[in-house]
Amino acid sequence: MITNPKIESGDTEYSRLSQVLRFTVAANSSAIRMVEDICGRTDMSMEEVSAEMGKLLQMAISNNYHRGGMRIKYD
């Protein structure tokens, strides 16, 4: 079991013109190993780990939003 995963964010920028939020994410080796375990691979490049973390973040936001986000519209 992996213990002590750390993921931090910083260097936040928001562009009002394009309405895009950008920030930096830092993950320790435990968090990286967790992503590799989720993917079932141990030979991932850091670019692949980064892309998978982005997918996981997107899924987490979507899952939490669909659980009861305030702006949900029931069509």
C-alpha positions as CSV (number, residue, x, y, z in Angstrom):
1,M,0.0,0.0,0.0
2,I,1.3,3.4,-0.9
3,T,1.3,6.0,1.9
4,N,1.8,9.7,2.1
5,P,0.9,10.9,-1.4
6,K,1.3,14.6,-1.7
7,I,-0.1,16.8,-4.4
8,E,0.2,20.5,-4.3
9,S,-0.9,23.3,-6.6
10,G,0.4,26.8,-7.1
11,D,1.3,29.6,-9.6
12,T,-2.4,30.2,-10.3
13,E,-3.3,32.4,-13.3
14,Y,-6.8,33.2,-14.6
15,S,-7.4,34.9,-17.9
16,R,-10.7,36.8,-18.0
17,L,-10.5,37.1,-21.7
18,S,-10.2,33.4,-22.5
19,Q,-11.8,32.3,-19.2
20,V,-9.0,29.8,-18.6
21,L,-7.5,28.8,-15.3
22,R,-3.9,27.7,-15.3
23,F,-1.9,26.4,-12.4
24,T,1.1,24.2,-11.6
25,V,0.7,20.8,-9.9
26,A,3.5,19.2,-7.9
27,A,3.3,15.5,-7.0
28,N,5.7,13.5,-4.9
29,S,6.9,10.0,-5.9
30,S,4.1,8.3,-3.9
31,A,1.5,10.1,-5.9
32,I,3.3,9.2,-9.1
33,R,3.4,5.6,-8.1
34,M,-0.4,5.7,-7.4
35,V,-1.0,7.0,-10.9
36,E,1.1,4.2,-12.3
37,D,-0.8,1.6,-10.2
38,I,-4.1,3.0,-11.5
39,C,-2.9,2.7,-15.1
40,G,-1.4,-0.8,-14.4
41,R,2.0,0.3,-15.8
42,T,5.4,0.9,-14.3
43,D,7.1,2.1,-17.5
44,M,5.3,5.5,-17.9
45,S,7.2,8.6,-18.8
46,M,6.6,11.7,-16.8
47,E,4.6,13.2,-19.7
48,E,2.3,10.1,-19.6
49,V,1.9,10.4,-15.8
50,S,1.1,14.1,-16.3
51,A,-1.6,13.3,-18.9
52,E,-3.1,10.6,-16.7
53,M,-3.2,13.0,-13.7
54,G,-5.0,15.5,-15.9
55,K,-7.6,12.8,-16.9
56,L,-8.0,11.8,-13.2
57,L,-8.6,15.5,-12.3
58,Q,-11.2,15.9,-15.0
59,M,-13.0,12.7,-13.9
60,A,-12.9,13.7,-10.2
61,I,-14.4,17.1,-11.1
62,S,-17.1,15.6,-13.3
63,N,-18.0,12.9,-10.7
64,N,-18.3,15.4,-7.9
65,Y,-20.3,17.9,-10.0
66,H,-22.8,15.2,-11.0
67,R,-23.3,14.3,-7.3
68,G,-24.9,17.6,-6.6
69,G,-23.3,20.7,-8.2
70,M,-25.4,23.8,-7.7
71,R,-25.7,24.6,-11.4
72,I,-27.0,21.2,-12.5
73,K,-30.0,21.5,-14.9
74,Y,-32.4,18.7,-15.0
75,D,-33.6,18.6,-18.7
